[in-house]
Amino acid sequence: MSSGGGTKAIVAALGANLGIAVIKFVAFAITGSASMLAEGVHSVVDSGNQGLLLRGGRSARRAATPQHPFGFGRDRYVYGFLVALMLFSAGGLFALYEGVEKIRHPHHLDSPIVAIVVLVVAVGLEGFSLRTAIVESRALKGTQSWAGFIRHAKNPDLPVVLLEDVAALIGLVFALLAIGLADITSEPRWDGIGTVAIGVLLVSVAVVLVIETKSLLVGEAAAADALVLIEQGLVGPGVERVIHLRTMHLGPDELLVGAKLAMPAGATLPEVAAAIDAAEERVRAAVPEARVIYLEPDLDRG
């Protein structure tokens, strides 16, 4: 049930993007391709994003303080939201601007074969990064579809890396098509059109990430399967039923559980205390992420 993991995928993506960014900028300097420039900036933004995710993971591990008694687990969500904003502004909007400028003021590419070779190499590196993210995510995904995993994952790191890598591969295909068409047709505006397509792609991915990370940041309940296990764990000797149950993720691996429990009318205070302690133990055994539990006893009024 853990939502942890993803560091290996982030590090793999960071290494791939740093290498790709260098060769893309070299290719841009040689060819003057707007698509190569947009892709180079995209790789730099992605590298910065992975740095933010690593920083968020480190920040989230800080111990709780009197001012932040529930800890800093939500820092993971804050940094995930910053990643989405970075991808939108520094990646997507820049590519849109460059693409429109290239369409308005086209110029022929120099040595397009250099750009094509660089893009093919970049496809290989991005493919390695995506494969690592898929392997890391598969254990957490379970039987969900990939779209469902991205929508429902409580750990923002892996969905962010997955979407970034998929967007990077699609963007590379756009750049290859644009540069190829610009060379074959001798129409440099294709390069600008490809750059605009990359910008639209990055903005679209950023919007999805903003929506998903905002939901986590505001506070999401436990997943449906975890809710079932929690409710089952709460009911036992001395607890007749769950009157109501509320959960909220304090971080990817930390869950707040609050519930009102119906207790037998004749139960003594020691019996109520023992029943509550036992219920907490059952819940933590079933759902290890349930680290903060508050239970309120009440009479069963039907």
Helices and strands as residue ranges (DSSP letters): H 7-31, H 34-60, H 75-86, I 87-93, H 94-104, H 112-141, H 146-152, H 157-185, H 189-218, H 224-234, E 241-251, E 254-263, H 269-286, E 290-299
